[in-house]
Amino acid sequence: MSILSRGFEKVRLSVEGILRADGLKGRVFRGSAWLGAGSFIEQAVRFGRNMLLARLLAPEAFGTMAIVLSATTLIQVMAEVGAREALIQNPRGAEEGHVRAAWWMSVGRSLSIYAIMFAAAPFIARFYGNLELTALARIVTLSVVFDGFLSPKAIVAQKQMKFSKWAIISNGGGILGVATTVILSYFLRDVWALAIGYCSENAARCFLSYILCPYLPGFHLDLAALRELFRFSRGLFGLAFLNLIFSRADIFVLGKLYPTAQLGLYSMAVYLVQTPIAFLAAILSQMLLPALSHIQSDDARVNRILLQVTGATVMLGLPAVVCAAFCGRSVLTIVYGTRYAAAAAALALAAAAAFLNILNVQLTIVFYAKGAPQLHRRSVATMALVVIAMIYPLAKVGGLWGGQLACLIAVFAGYLLQVERIRKVTGLRLADYWRSFPIPALCSLVIVALWLAVRVAGILGRPAPNLFLGICGTVLASGFAWALSSRGSSEAA
């Protein structure tokens, strides 16, 4: 016990020292604590919501909503200007001229998107043979308008690493939207509860942003500031559209090939993985982009932070992917119900794609922090082309899981291109980068060993024991990887 007590005390003092530090590391860790806590609470609420909605609503509702969101996002990304990323990356982003220019850029973009979507909605409904999509798309797209009107001072707070306000705005708005969706589902019992609830999330974020970060925009535009923001935005041109092709092609194709009920099973399984991953990616972006922007000219320091984040991601992510492969059916049965277990293969493939995507996001953030978002274009274009080439034949041959297999192949190809490019941008040694993988990969075999060891006992057919063993194996594998990696680092030092 004395050894454990001393170890705990050492960890506690180390964490307290980091949190109280005045430098960049202290600000990053304090910010990550706020963002992590807010995201954890929001994800827990969303998880509970999904469990409840899967029992209140038919799978057709989720399939219809997936089509609406994909169509809305298509229009949205075609008008992407990257005003917020430009504001965070720009050293003068906190100045009033830049703030006002970013606000007008965002507002103009959001109103343009709504006008386009309002006109395009009937054609989308006709394409999928569902006239209800017209009104649904017009309501859902209101969320883009609310997002465009978000107070730019909230983005400045994020740039200045005042993450407590941003956590309340982002996660608080999400929680209020989730509550709205649940309440509406009890009364409406159809897709309209999902549509209105989704729109209410960005509405809540918009109102919270002006409460916590008040801002009154003026009409005078600083043209020099506007040109600076547009200079960064040019590097983003086409990236969001290509990203959409990669991330939403499965919904577009499967929505045309299969009934909405099957699409609903598929989308909820993939959503179970993608939702926490999307928020993790958002936290990484919100935390790392401002931090790396402060040290964008110090390549050695940028590489050191990148390797640390990559190492932690691999130690936690690889065991989780293996767990999803063995326990996907059990997870879906427990969370959503027996009928959703049919999408277990799609969930396992989505977990692998999400893991690679998180690693890819970290490399992309480095490019953004150095003011060169265009360096990400080759990777995204490759992913889009691979998905376009493979999604239809794989979906026809493999069924629902074929869509995720195409996404996995695409993200793997794009990720390798990103790794090769980061070497030229920051001088990162690839041997140092790949060193993060072998130990977690070997430790992930703990999950496989547990699964094989108890298979003969016949308990893996029951969801709860299967999931329990998977979680235990994941924790053990991550713990072994951390212990071995820490020991290797100590010996190297």
N, C-alpha and C positions, 0 to 999 in steps of 0.2 A: 504493500500500500504506500509505503514511503516513496518508492520509485515512481509510482503513478502520481502521487501528490506533487512530487518535484517536477515531473513532466508537465502536469496540468498547470502548475504555477509558472513554469517557463513559457508555455504557450500563451497564458493569460497576460504576462508582462510584455511579451513580444507584440501581441495584438494591441494592447493599450499604448505601447510606444509608437506603433505605426499610426494609430488613430489620432494621437495627440500631436503628431509631427506637423510642422508648418509647411514642409516642402510639397513637391508634386505628388510623391508617394502617399503622404498623409491625406491630401485632398482627394486623390483617386480612391483610396480605401474608404474614406468617410462617404464619398459619393456612392461607391458600390454598395455600402451598407444600406443607404437609403433606397437606392434603386432595387437592390436585392430584396429587401423587406417588402417594399411596395409591390414588386412583381410577384413575390411568393404569395402574398395575400390575394392579389388579383387572380393568379392562376388557380389557387385553391377554390375561390368563388366560382371561377369559370368551370372548373372540373365538376363541382357540385351541380352547377347549372346544366352541364351536358348530360350528366347522369339522369337528372330529372326530366329534361326535355326529350331524351331518347325514349322515355316511357310515356310522355304526354303527347308527343307528336308522331305522326307516321313518317317513315323514311322518305316518302315522296316530298315532304316539306323541306327536308335537308338537301335533297337533290335539286329541287327548284331553286332554293336559296344559293346553292353552289353555282348554278348557271348565272343567276342574277349578279352575284359578286364578281364572277369572272368577266362578264360583259362590261360591268361598271368599271372594273379595274383596267380593262383594255382601253377604254376612252380616257381614263385618268392618266395612265402612263404616257399616252401619246402627247400630252400637254405638260409633261414634267419639266420644271425649270430649275429645281434644286436650290431654291432661294435659301432654305434653312441651312443646308449643308454649307453653302457659300458664306452665310453669315457666321457660322461657327469657325470655319477654316480661315476666314480673312482676319488678319491681325487688327484691323480697324472695325471689326464687325459690331462692336458695342457702341459705336458713334451713331448719333441721331440720324445723320444722312443715310447711312447704310441700313439702319433699322427701318426707317420709313420706306426706303426703296424695296427692301425685302417684303414688307407688308403688302405694298401695292402689287408686287410681282405675284405673291401668293393669292391675293384676292382676285386679281385679273384671271389667273389660271383657273381658280375654282369656279368662277362664274362662267367662264368659257366651257369648261367641262360639263357643267350642268346643262347649258344650252344645247350642246352637241348631243348629250345623252337623252335629253327630253325629245329631241327630234328623231334620234335613232331607235328609241325604245320599241316602237311598233314593228320595225323591221326585224329586230332581234326576236320579238315574240313570234312573228310569222315564221322565222327560220326554224325555231324549235317547236312550232305547232302548239304554242301555249299562249293564248291571248292575255292571260293574267300577268304575264311577264312585263307588259307595257307599264301598268301602274306600279308594279313592284320596283322596276328599275328606276322609275322617276322618284320614288320615295327614298330608296336606298342611296341614290346619288346625292341627296341632300346632305348626307354625311360629309361629302367632299366640300360642300360649301361651308359647313361649320368648321371643318379642318382648315380651310383657306383663311378664315377670319380669326384664327387663333392669334392671341396677343404675341407680337414679336419679342416683347420683353421676356416672355417665357423661354424663348430660344436663346436670348442673351444670358439668362440665368443658367441655362445649360452650358453655354460657352464658357461662362465664368465658374463653372463647376459647382454651382449652388443647386445641388441635385435634390435637396429636400423639397423645394417648390415644384420642381419638375415631376418628382415622384407623386406628389399629391395631385397634380394636374392630370398626368397621364394615367396612373393607376386608379386614382379616385374616380376619374371619368369612366374608366372601364368598369369599375365595380357598380357605379350608378346605372350604367347601361345594362349590365347583367341583371341587376335587380328589376329593371323595367321589363326586360325580356321574360323573366320568370313570372312576373305578375300578369303580363299580357297573355302568356301561354295558358294560364288557368282559365281565362275568359274566352280567348279567340280559338285556341286549339288548331291553328293552321300556320302557314308560312308567314302570314302578316305579323305575327308576334315576333318572328325572327327579324323581319325587315324593319319594323319600327324600333325594335330594341337595338339593332345594329346602328341605326341612324342616331339614336339617343346617346350612344357612347361619345361620339364626336361633339354632339351638342353640349353634353356635360363638360367635356374637356374645354370647349370654347368658353363657356361661362366661367369655369374655374380659373382659366388663364387670366381673365380680366379682373377677377376678384383678387388673385394673389400677385399678379404682375400687371397693374393698370397701365393702359396706354391709350392715348388719344392721337390718332394719326393726323398729320397735316397734309395739305394739298401740294406743297412745294416739293418737287423732286430734285435731289442732288444727282445730276446727270453723271458726274464722275463716279459717284458711289454705285449708281446703277450699272455703269459700264464695267466696273470691277466685279460686281456680282454676276453679270452676264458672261464675263470672261471665264469664270469658273463653271458657269452653267453650260457653256459650249462643250466643255469636256464631258458633261453628262449626257449630251445629246444621243438619243437612241438607246442608252443603257437600260432605262426603265422598260421600254417596249420589248427589248430583247429578253430582259428578265421575265417579263410577263409571259412571253411565248414559252420559255422554259418552265415556269412555275404553274401555268394555267392550261397548257396544251392538253393535259390529261382530261381536265373537266370539259373542255370544248369538244374533244373527240369522243370521250365516253358518254357525254350527254347526248350525242347524236347517235351512237351505236347501241346504247342500252337504255332500258326504261328508267324513269327518275327514281323508282324505288331502289333499284340496284345501285344507281349513282349515289343515292343517299347513304347506303351502307358503306360504300367505298369512301365517300367524302368525309363521313364521320370518323372512320378508322384513320384516315390520313390526317384529319384535323386533330385527332388526339395526340399525334406526334408533332405536327407543325405548329400548333398553338404555343406550347412552351418554348419550342425552338425559335419561333418568331420573336417572342418576348426576350429570350436570351440574346438573340442577335441585336435587338433594339437596345438592351442594356449595354452590350459590348460597344455598340456604336455611340451611345450617349456618354459612355464613360471613357472609351479609348480615343475617340476622335478629338475631343478637346485636349486631352492629355498629350497625345502625340503631336497635335498641332502646335503645342507650346515648345516642343523639342524637335520640330520637323527637320532642322538642319543637322542634328546630332545622330548620324546613322547608327553608331555603335549603341547608343542608348535605346533607340527605336528597336534595333534587333534584339537587344536584351529583353525588353518588355514583350515583344512578339513571341520569343521563345518561351518565356514564362507562362504567358497566356495559352500558347499552344500545348505546352506540357500538361497544364491543368485540364485543358479540354480533352486531351487524349486519355488521360488517366480516368476521367469520369465517363467519357463518351463511348469508348470501345466496349467496356463491360456492359453498358446500357444497351448497345446495339445487339450484342450477343443475347442478352436477356430478352429483348424484343423478339428475336428469332425463335426462341424456345417457348416464350410465354405469351405471345401475341394473342392467341385464341383465348387463353384464360383471361387476359386483361380485358378484351372486348366483351366477353361473356359477363364478367363481373361489373364492368362499368356501364355497358349499354343494354345487355341482354343477349340471349342465346342467338337470335337471328343475325346479330352483327358479327358473330364469330366467323362467318363466311369470308370476311375481308381480312383475315389474319395475315395472309401472305402479303397483301398490300401494306399492312401496318409494318411488317418486318422490313420490307424494302424501303418504305418511307423513313424508317429510323436510320437506316444506313445512309440514305441520301441526305437526311437532315444533319447527320454527323459531319459528313464531308462539306456540307454547305456552311456550317458554323466555322470550320477551318478556313473555308474560302472567304467568308466575311471578314475574318481577322486580317487577311492579306489585303483585301479591298480597302479596309479602313486605313491602312498604311498609305496606300496610293492617294486616298482622299486627303489625309493629313498633310501630305507633301504637295497638295495642290495640283495633283495630276490624275483626276478621276478617269480620264480617257484611257489610262493604262489598263483599266478593267474591261475595256470594250472587247478585246480579242477573246477573252475567256467567255464573256456572256454570249457573244456571237457564236462561238463554238457550241455552247450548250444549247442555244436555240436551234442551230442547224441539226444537231444530233437528234434532238427531240422531234423536230419536224420530219426527219427521215425515218425515225424508228417508232414513233408513237402509234401510228395506225396499224402497221403489220403486227406489232407486238400485242396491241389491244385486241386485234382480231383473232390471233392465235392463242394468246394466253388468257384472255378475258380481262377482268377488272385489274388484276395485279400487273398486267402487261403495261399499263400506263405508268406505274411507279418504277418498273424495271427500266423503261426508256429514260425516265428522269434520273435514275441512279447512274446509268451509263453516261448520261450527259454531264452531270455534275462532277463525275470523276474526271472526265476529259478536261473540263474547264478548270478544275482544281489543279491538275498537273501543270497546265499552262501558267496559272497564277504563281505557283511555286518557282517555276523556271524564271519568271519575270522578276520576282522579288529579289532574286540574286543580283540582277543587274541594277536594280533601283537603289538598294541599300547596302549592297556588298555582303549580304548574308551568306554564310557558308552552308551549303545544302546538307553537308554531313552533320552539322550542328542541328539543323532543322529535323532531319529524319531520325536523329537519335532519340527523340521523344516517343517513338512508336514501339520498338521491340518489347520493352518491359511490360507496358500495358497489354500488348497483344498476347504475350505469354501468360500473364496473370488472368486474362479473360478466359483462358482454358479452365479456370476453376469452375465457371458456370457449366461448361460442357461436362466436366468430370462429375459434378453434382447431379446433373441431369441423367447421365449414363448410370451412375451408381444407384439411383433410386428407381430407375425405369422398371427394373425387374420386380419391384414391390407393387407395381400396379396403381400407384397413387397419382401418377402424372395425368391420368384421365380426368381428375377432379380439378376444377379451376383454382380453388383457394390454395391447396397444398402446392400446386405447380407454381403459382405466382409467388408464394412465400419462399420457396426454394430459389426461384429466380432472383428475388430481391436480396436474399442472403448471399447468393453467389456474387451478385453485383457489388455489394458492400465489401465482401471479402476481396474480390479482385481489385477494386479500387484502392482498398487499404494496403494490399500487398504491393501494388504498383507504386503507391506513394512512399511506402517504407523503403523499397528497393531503390527507387529514384533518389530519395533523400540520402541514403547511405552512399550511393555512387557519387553524388555531388560533394558529400563531406570528404570522401576519399580523394576526389580530384582536387579539392581545395587544399 
